Every structure is written in C-alpha cells, then in structure tokens.
Amino acid sequence: QVNAGPAVVRTIISAISASSTAERRVAETVVALDDLRSRLSGGTGPVVLVQAPVMVRIDDYSDERASITMWTTTVLARRGVADPQSTWSTVTFELVWERGDWRLLSETSVAGPTPDQSSDAVPPSFDEFESALRGSQAIGGER
C-alpha cells in the first residue's frame, strides 16, 4: 500500500520478516515509500502500483531455510507525473522457518530480464490506460 504510514508498515513488515532483519526491513520500506510518494506528489488522482509474479523457482529448500526466485513485472502510473510504465525484475527471497511459518530474511532484486516491448502500438495515454482498466482490481488486493 503506497500510502501506508510507518505504523502500518511496521505491522506488516514485522509480521512477514525474520526477527533478525525486521527492524532493518521496516526502516528501508518506510524510506522507499517516502521516496516514492515524494516522486509522485506532483500528480493527481490515485497511484496505480501493481506488482505481479510471472514465474517462480525454488532454488534451495530445507526444513529451516528456503531460497526462491520470482520473475516479476511492476506497473506504475499517476496522472501528471508517471505515464503508464512497466518494469521487470528478478527477485530472490531468502526465507527462514520461524514462529511457525516462513519469514523473509532478505530479498535481492535485479533488473530484468525484460521482454522485447517493441511493437507498432503507441503506448497508451494515461486516459486510455485508466479507461481500459476502469473497474478492475489487482488480483489479491487493491490497486
């Protein structure tokens, strides 16, 4: 949630993180969200920020630790400051079994691989983007 305040971020990130990394991850997330909100502050209307996994791979697994890699795409848009755009990333998650569930120890993200996005189609304007997606909702939550 782009507009989540520090208390909400702390609750969410602490719940999914390993005890040893929770505080650092909370602080990093608060800074990242503040930076994103600052960069998008000149726009109007809602921020569209949707991240979705495309593929997932289990790299390593034991009863105590796991490593998974996801290939993801992220779409960002806000009227006046961010025309509809997408990025592709490969994210590796290091997980530990703690407090009766898998908890995030660390994550590493690298750009790509990015599919060839060239085509004869002109990228949509914000109005076209908004019109095409009006009434839709991100799978598994809000957009």
Salt bridges, closest charged atoms under 4 A:
GLU23 OE2 - ARG10 NH1 2.86
GLU28 OE2 - ARG24 NH1 3.18
ASP34 OD1 - ARG37 NH2 2.54
ASP35 OD2 - ARG39 NE 3.23
ASP59 OD1 - ARG57 NE 2.46
GLU98 OE2 - ARG99 NH1 2.59
GLU107 OE1 - ARG25 NH2 2.63
ASP127 OD1 - ARG79 NH1 2.66
GLU130 OE1 - ARG79 NH2 2.73
